[in-house]
Amino acid sequence: MGSRGGPKVFSHYRDSALGLSLRESLQELVENGEMDPQTAVKVLAQFDRSVTELLVAKSKHSAVISGKLHTYRNLDTQWLFTVKDARVQVAEDVLRLDMLKIVACDSIDRTSQQKNKK
């Protein structure tokens, strides 16, 4: 959960096509002196919150993923899975991929929990 009781917010959505476009636009505005850097940081933070809230509110289906697990790694609360010969099914739609990379994050901030225990 996030600090205000909502879902935990992640900044990795900034690497999506929409997030990259937003970052490029904000950078251009800052470089041209049309926006101060603090405002750009606030806009990115709001983007992170909005994307998370939208996904929580609008996600109606679960995905079923099958294939051969090629590699997996964990760092703090983030997992990286690489699946070969993947099959992804969401509702009636099926997608087949030679290689699928999945980034998964804990919805609970265990790093903060460990710091609070000390």
C-alpha positions in Angstrom: 0.0 0.0 0.0 1.1 3.5 -0.6 1.7 6.0 2.2 -1.9 7.2 2.0 -3.6 3.8 2.1 -3.9 3.5 -1.7 -2.0 1.2 -4.0 1.8 1.4 -4.0 3.0 3.7 -6.8 5.8 2.8 -9.1 7.8 5.0 -11.4 8.5 2.3 -14.0 5.5 3.4 -16.0 7.7 6.3 -17.0 9.5 3.9 -19.4 6.2 3.3 -21.4 5.7 5.1 -24.7 3.4 7.6 -23.0 5.8 8.1 -20.1 8.8 8.6 -22.4 6.9 11.2 -24.4 5.9 13.0 -21.2 9.5 13.0 -19.9 10.8 14.4 -23.2 8.2 17.1 -23.2 8.9 18.1 -19.6 12.6 18.1 -20.3 12.1 20.4 -23.3 9.9 22.8 -21.2 12.6 22.9 -18.5 15.4 23.5 -20.9 13.5 26.3 -22.6 12.8 27.9 -19.2 9.0 27.5 -19.6 8.8 25.2 -16.5 10.9 24.9 -13.4 12.4 21.5 -12.6 10.4 21.2 -9.3 7.1 21.4 -11.3 8.4 18.8 -13.8 9.1 16.4 -10.8 5.6 17.0 -9.5 4.1 16.3 -12.9 6.0 13.0 -13.1 4.9 12.1 -9.6 1.3 12.8 -10.5 1.7 10.7 -13.7 2.9 7.8 -11.6 -0.1 8.1 -9.2 -2.6 8.5 -12.1 -1.4 5.5 -14.1 -1.4 3.3 -11.0 -4.9 4.4 -10.0 -6.2 3.9 -13.5 -4.8 0.4 -13.8 -6.3 -0.6 -10.4 -9.7 0.9 -11.4 -9.9 -0.3 -15.0 -8.2 -3.7 -14.9 -11.0 -6.3 -15.2 -9.1 -9.3 -16.6 -6.3 -11.5 -15.4 -3.5 -12.7 -17.7 -2.6 -16.3 -18.0 1.1 -16.7 -19.0 2.7 -20.0 -19.9 6.0 -20.9 -21.4 9.5 -22.0 -20.5 11.1 -20.0 -17.7 14.5 -19.0 -19.1 15.9 -16.7 -16.3 14.7 -15.0 -13.2 16.2 -12.4 -10.8 15.2 -10.5 -7.7 16.5 -7.2 -6.4 14.8 -5.8 -3.3 11.1 -6.0 -4.2 11.4 -6.2 -8.0 11.4 -9.4 -10.0 12.6 -9.9 -13.6 11.4 -13.0 -15.4 12.3 -14.0 -19.0 10.0 -16.6 -20.5 10.8 -18.4 -23.8 8.0 -19.6 -26.2 5.5 -17.6 -24.2 1.8 -17.7 -24.5 -0.2 -14.9 -23.0 -4.0 -15.1 -22.7 -6.2 -12.2 -21.5 -9.9 -13.0 -21.8 -10.3 -14.5 -25.3 -7.2 -12.9 -26.8 -4.0 -15.0 -27.1 -0.6 -13.7 -27.9 2.4 -16.0 -28.7 6.0 -14.7 -28.3 9.4 -16.1 -28.8 10.6 -14.3 -25.7 8.7 -12.4 -23.0 10.2 -10.2 -20.3 8.1 -9.6 -17.2 9.0 -7.0 -14.5 7.0 -7.6 -11.4 7.0 -5.5 -8.2 5.7 -6.2 -4.8 2.6 -4.3 -4.0 3.8 -4.1 -0.4 6.8 -1.9 0.3 8.9 -4.5 2.2 12.0 -2.2 2.2 10.1 0.3 4.3 8.8 -2.4 6.6 12.4 -3.7 7.2 13.6 -0.1 8.0 10.7 0.3 10.5 11.6 -2.9 12.3 15.1 -1.6 13.1 
